[in-house]
Structure formats: structure tokens, C-alpha cells
Amino acid sequence: MKESDRKRILVTGGAGFLGSHLCERLVRAGQDVLCVDNFYTGTKENIAHLLGRTNFELLRHDVTFPLYVEVDEIYNLACPASPVHYQHDPVQTTKTSVNGAINMLGLAKRLRARILQASTSEVYGDPEHHPQQEGYWGHVNPVGIRSCYDEGKRCAETLFMDYHRQHGLDVRIARIFNTYGPRMHPADGRVVSNFITQALAGQPLTVYGDGAQTRAFCYVDDMVDALIRLMEAPASGTPVNLGNPCETTMLEIAQAVLRATGSRSRIELRPLPADDPHQRCPDITLARQLLGWEPHTALEDGLRRTVDYFAARLAAQAHADGAPGNVVPVSATAREARAALS
């Protein structure tokens, strides 16, 4: 990389699942990366391999408080993203989305830095239009148990657009749909991590509702590529959907996990949680047009890599706790990994 092309880039939430992959990609590209995280859901384990790099810096900080640093670009990813985590302290979740956006926008305004907001498909709520286009305003319960996350992200989008209109700030808004891959937290309550953890342990896979509800699963490497392309693309003046345009039912993803793990676990149906969307799928026409992007990782391939990660992590934990079994290398097959955990 030419020295003139090198930027100092701030990634909030950089020790989290998606943020750590983004930091890794930017560091590999030769950028100077400042990773900021309060370690509520992020972990040092996620970015441990980057700590010795001269172009990577870690700062423990909560974005609900102002931050005074010098950077060229800001990726604002900080916020708990799984229901288990964001519902644990809903007031703090809302503060992270709203106050965090205000503080990062204030920093971007002072520095005249380009800033990207990691928004979410949850801004569409339980949508009545399929697939969801960026112009759809959504169908959201503003007072439900998921509202701290949904409405916090909607408010953050409002703030980003108002800073753009009022102050001429160079903003990007990524509406991120379901993303999965290595470094997901095993206990985050998301469907992929739940199913894999249960399958590896030989437990029933808990499918909520009748299993016919759909999501669109995008592998993390594809999502990181999309975020970087969005940051580097000319401003569009609109949020952009980022995700996999292919829908998968909950029963289909459960069966895919069983195949990937070689597990004989049964599938168990449970009542659907309140406000859980029945159908979710992005229209990525805009991403294709503006970014030349679409996901390329097949679900089976992404699940296999994710299963290997989970198996190695869970086996290592079992070994540390004194349980029988060996640490399984990431390259091991899922069947061998499951055997080591049993």
C-alpha cells in the first residue's frame, strides 16, 4: 500500500464478532486500525492475533462517552446485536445506539471524517413487504422487548441522515441482515450459534414456532467485504441493505447444521418469542448497483467453517475444565470434533 493511501481507521465494537473480522481485514490491507470496545460482548480473544501488529491499537472505551482521537474514517459497530445480550440491559442498549451515534458523529464532524453506521435489518421489524427494500419504512413495535435494539438503530439512522443534511457529513448506513461465522459467541442466543452448540453437544435443536419462519444468512467474510466497499463507494444518500438474498427456513438451517456436524440430535419445536419476525430477506439490488457486491459463500461452506470454529472452542473449554476429550484443531472434520466433545 502506498503511504498516501494509508488511513487511520476507528472501528467501534472492534473486538466483537463482526468488528474483529473487519479489523483483521483492514490490518491485513495495511491500514492503521484503532479498535475500540468496552468488552461487554466483545472479547480480547477475538483480536488477540492482532495485538502484536504495529498497525493495530486497542482502546477500552464505552462509546456512550465522548472519544477524542485522530482518525480518517469511522466504522461504528458498537452495540450488542443478539437478543440475549441486548435484552439483558435494554436501557444501556438504547444508550449505546443513540448516545454512541451522537458521540461518533460529533467526532466525525470535528475531524471531517467519513463515518459508517452498522444498522440492522431489525429496523424493518416484522415486515409486511418481501423482500425488504431500503424504501420500506418497516413494521416495528416501539414498546416491545426487542424495541431497545430496533428503535435504537432506527434513531441512529435518523441522526446519521440529519448530520448529513445539517452539517454536510459524509455518512454511510449499512442495514446488515443475519450474519454468521467464526467468533460468534456460543451463548449469544442466535439461531446459528444455538443450533451448532446444541448439535455438537448432542442436545435437541430448539426451533421456535413451526420452523417455517425465514432468515437470510450471510457469511461474515462476505459481509466484511460489503462494509469496506460501502465505505469506499461514492455517497448514495440512502441506507444500503447488506445480506444474502436467499431465504432459509428455521427447519432448513437446523437440518443443514445437523448435516455439517454429523449430529443425530432431534429437532424440538418451542413457542415463538414475542415480536420475532416471521420473514426476513433483503433486496440487495442497490448493493449490486452501487458496490458491485453480492455474497458468494455457500451456506454449506460457511456452516462447515463455523462448526469447525465452535468445535475447537468448545473442546478447548472442555479440556481446560478437566473434562475428557482433546482440543480439536480448526481443520478437523465436524464429526471428529463432535466425538471429541462427547
C-alpha positions in Angstrom: 0.0 0.0 0.0 1.2 3.5 -0.9 1.8 5.7 2.2 -0.6 8.2 0.7 -3.3 5.6 0.6 -2.9 4.6 4.3 -5.6 5.7 6.6 -6.1 5.7 10.4 -9.4 3.9 10.8 -11.5 3.7 14.0 -13.7 0.6 14.5 -16.0 0.8 17.5 -17.1 -2.6 18.7 -13.9 -3.9 17.1 -13.5 -6.8 19.5 -16.9 -8.2 18.7 -17.9 -10.9 16.2 -18.2 -8.7 13.1 -15.9 -6.0 14.3 -12.9 -8.3 14.8 -13.2 -9.7 11.3 -13.4 -6.1 10.0 -10.3 -5.1 12.0 -8.4 -8.1 10.7 -9.2 -7.3 7.1 -8.2 -3.7 7.5 -5.0 -4.6 9.2 -4.1 -7.1 6.5 -4.7 -4.4 3.9 -2.1 -2.2 5.6 -4.4 0.3 7.2 -3.7 1.7 10.7 -6.6 0.4 12.9 -7.8 1.7 16.2 -10.1 -0.9 17.8 -12.4 0.5 20.5 -14.5 -1.8 22.6 -15.9 -1.9 26.2 -15.8 -5.7 26.2 -19.5 -6.1 27.1 -19.9 -8.7 24.3 -16.6 -8.4 22.6 -13.5 -10.3 23.8 -9.8 -9.9 23.7 -9.6 -13.5 22.3 -11.2 -12.2 19.1 -8.4 -9.8 18.4 -5.5 -11.4 20.3 -3.8 -12.3 17.0 -3.7 -8.6 16.0 -2.2 -7.2 19.3 1.4 -7.6 18.1 0.8 -5.8 14.8 2.4 -2.4 14.6 -0.7 -1.0 12.7 -3.2 -2.2 15.3 -4.1 -0.4 18.5 -6.7 -1.5 21.1 -8.5 1.0 23.4 -11.0 0.0 26.0 -13.8 2.6 25.9 -17.6 2.9 26.1 -19.0 4.8 23.1 -21.8 6.3 25.3 -19.0 8.6 26.5 -17.2 11.0 24.1 -13.9 9.9 22.5 -11.1 12.2 21.5 -8.8 10.6 18.9 -7.5 11.5 15.4 -8.7 9.3 12.6 -9.7 9.4 8.9 -12.6 7.0 8.9 -15.0 5.6 11.5 -16.9 2.3 11.4 -19.5 2.5 14.2 -20.3 -1.1 15.0 -20.6 -0.8 18.8 -23.8 -2.3 20.2 -25.0 -5.7 21.5 -26.6 -7.4 18.5 -28.2 -10.6 19.8 -31.5 -10.7 21.7 -29.8 -12.4 24.7 -27.3 -9.6 25.1 -29.3 -6.5 24.1 -32.3 -7.5 26.2 -30.1 -8.0 29.3 -29.8 -4.3 29.8 -32.2 -2.6 27.4 -31.6 0.9 28.7 -27.9 0.6 28.1 -28.6 -0.9 24.6 -30.6 2.1 23.6 -27.9 4.4 25.0 -25.2 2.6 23.1 -27.1 3.1 19.8 -28.3 6.7 20.4 -25.6 8.2 22.6 -22.9 6.2 20.8 -24.1 7.6 17.4 -24.1 11.1 18.8 -20.6 10.8 20.1 -19.2 9.2 17.0 -21.0 11.7 14.7 -19.6 14.5 16.8 -16.1 13.1 16.4 -16.6 12.7 12.7 -17.9 16.3 12.4 -14.8 17.6 14.2 -12.4 15.6 12.1 -14.5 15.9 8.8 -14.1 12.1 8.7 -16.2 9.7 6.7 -18.4 7.5 9.0 -20.3 4.3 8.6 -23.2 3.2 10.8 -23.7 -0.5 11.2 -27.5 -0.6 11.2 -29.7 -3.7 11.0 -32.5 -5.5 9.3 -34.3 -5.1 12.6 -35.3 -1.6 11.5 -37.9 -3.4 9.3 -39.4 -5.1 12.4 -41.8 -7.9 11.4 -42.0 -6.8 7.8 -45.2 -6.9 5.7 -43.3 -6.5 2.4 -40.9 -9.1 1.0 -38.1 -8.9 0.1 -37.4 -5.7 2.1 -36.2 -2.7 0.0 -34.5 0.3 1.5 -37.5 2.5 0.9 -39.7 0.3 3.1 -40.3 2.1 6.5 -40.9 -1.1 8.4 -43.4 -2.6 10.8 -41.9 -2.2 14.3 -43.3 -2.5 17.8 -41.9 0.6 19.5 -42.6 -0.7 23.1 -41.8 -4.4 22.8 -39.0 -6.4 24.4 -36.9 -6.0 21.2 -37.5 -2.3 20.9 -34.4 -1.2 22.6 -32.4 -2.6 19.7 -34.8 -1.9 16.8 -35.7 1.6 17.8 -32.2 2.5 18.9 -30.9 1.6 15.5 -33.7 3.5 13.8 -32.8 6.6 15.9 -29.2 6.2 15.0 -30.1 6.2 11.3 -32.1 9.4 11.8 -29.1 11.0 13.5 -26.8 10.0 10.7 -29.0 11.4 8.0 -29.6 14.6 10.0 -25.9 15.2 10.4 -25.5 14.6 6.7 -28.2 17.1 5.8 -27.4 19.7 8.5 -23.6 19.5 8.7 -22.7 18.0 5.3 -21.2 15.0 7.0 -20.0 12.1 4.7 -22.1 9.2 6.1 -22.8 5.6 5.1 -25.6 3.4 6.6 -25.4 -0.4 6.3 -28.5 -2.3 7.0 -27.0 -5.6 8.0 -29.0 -8.8 7.7 -28.3 -12.1 9.6 -24.6 -12.7 9.6 -22.8 -15.8 10.9 -19.3 -17.3 11.1 -16.3 -17.9 13.4 -16.1 -15.8 16.6 -19.8 -15.8 17.1 -20.4 -16.2 20.9 -21.7 -19.7 21.6 -24.2 -18.4 24.1 -25.5 -15.4 22.2 -28.9 -16.9 21.5 -28.7 -16.5 17.7 -30.1 -19.3 15.7 -26.8 -20.5 14.0 -24.8 -20.4 17.2 -27.6 -22.1 19.2 -28.0 -24.9 16.6 -24.3 -25.6 16.3 -23.7 -25.6 20.1 -26.7 -27.9 20.6 -25.8 -30.3 17.8 -22.2 -30.6 19.0 -23.4 -31.4 22.5 -25.9 -34.0 21.2 -28.8 -31.9 22.6 -32.1 -31.2 20.8 -32.1 -28.3 18.4 -34.7 -25.8 19.6 -36.7 -24.4 16.8 -39.1 -21.6 17.8 -42.5 -21.5 16.2 -43.3 -24.1 13.5 -39.9 -23.6 11.8 -41.4 -22.0 8.7 -40.2 -18.5 9.5 -37.3 -17.4 7.3 -34.0 -15.6 7.6 -31.2 -14.8 5.1 -27.8 -15.9 6.3 -24.7 -14.2 5.1 -21.2 -15.5 5.9 -19.0 -13.0 7.8 -16.3 -12.7 5.2 -18.8 -11.6 2.6 -20.3 -9.1 5.0 -16.9 -7.5 5.8 -16.3 -7.2 2.1 -19.6 -5.4 1.7 -18.8 -3.0 4.6 -15.5 -2.0 3.1 -17.0 -1.5 -0.3 -19.7 0.7 1.1 -17.2 2.8 3.0 -15.1 3.3 -0.1 -18.0 3.9 -2.6 -19.4 7.3 -3.5 -22.1 8.5 -1.2 -25.6 7.3 -2.1 -27.6 9.4 0.4 -29.5 6.3 1.5 -29.1 3.2 3.7 -28.0 0.1 1.8 -29.2 -3.4 2.5 -26.3 -5.9 3.0 -27.1 -9.6 3.3 -27.9 -12.8 1.5 -31.0 -12.5 -0.8 -31.7 -16.2 -0.4 -34.2 -17.1 2.3 -33.8 -20.2 4.5 -36.4 -21.5 6.9 -35.5 -22.3 10.5 -36.1 -26.0 9.8 -33.8 -25.9 6.8 -31.0 -24.2 8.8 -31.4 -26.8 11.6 -31.2 -29.6 9.1 -28.1 -28.0 7.5 -26.4 -27.8 10.9 -27.2 -31.4 11.6 -25.5 -32.4 8.3 -22.5 -30.1 8.9 -21.9 -31.6 12.4 -22.9 -35.2 11.7 -25.1 -34.9 14.8 -28.1 -37.2 15.4 -29.8 -34.6 17.6 -33.5 -34.3 17.2 -35.4 -31.1 16.4 -37.7 -29.7 19.1 -40.3 -27.1 18.5 -41.0 -24.4 21.1 -43.3 -21.3 21.3 -42.2 -18.3 19.2 -40.9 -15.4 21.3 -42.8 -12.1 21.2 -42.2 -9.8 18.2 -40.0 -12.4 16.5 -40.2 -11.6 12.7 -41.8 -14.3 10.6 -40.0 -13.5 7.3 -36.8 -11.6 6.7 -34.9 -11.2 3.4 -33.1 -8.3 1.8 -33.5 -6.9 -1.7 -29.8 -6.2 -2.5 -30.4 -4.5 -5.8 -28.9 -1.3 -4.5 -25.8 -3.1 -3.2 -25.3 -4.7 -6.5 -25.6 -1.4 -8.4 -23.6 0.8 -6.0 -21.0 -1.6 -4.7 -20.8 -4.4 -7.3 -21.4 -6.7 -4.4 -23.3 -9.9 -3.6 -22.4 -12.7 -1.2 -20.5 -15.7 -2.7 -20.1 -18.1 0.2 -22.5 -21.1 0.0 -24.4 -21.8 3.2 -22.9 -25.3 3.5 -19.3 -24.0 3.2 -19.9 -21.2 5.7 -21.5 -23.6 8.2 -18.7 -26.0 7.9 -16.1 -23.3 8.8 -18.3 -22.1 11.6 -18.8 -25.6 13.0 -15.0 -26.2 13.0 -14.5 -23.0 15.0 -17.2 -23.9 17.5 -16.0 -27.4 17.9 -12.4 -26.3 18.6 -13.5 -23.7 21.0 -15.9 -26.0 23.0 -13.3 -28.8 23.0 -10.6 -26.4 24.3 -13.0 -25.3 27.0 -13.8 -28.9 28.0 -10.1 -29.6 28.2 -9.5 -26.6 30.3 -12.3 -27.6 32.7 -10.8 -31.1 33.1 -13.4 -32.9 31.0 -12.3 -35.9 28.9 -11.5 -35.2 25.3 -8.8 -33.4 23.3 -8.6 -29.9 21.8 -9.8 -30.2 18.2 -7.9 -28.3 15.5 -10.0 -25.9 13.4 -9.2 -28.0 10.4 -10.8 -31.2 11.9 -13.9 -32.6 10.5 -17.2 -31.8 12.3 -17.7 -35.5 13.1 -14.3 -35.8 14.7 -15.0 -32.6 16.6 -18.3 -33.8 17.9 -16.7 -37.1 19.0 -14.0 -35.2 21.0 -16.7 -33.3 22.8 -18.7 -36.4 23.8 
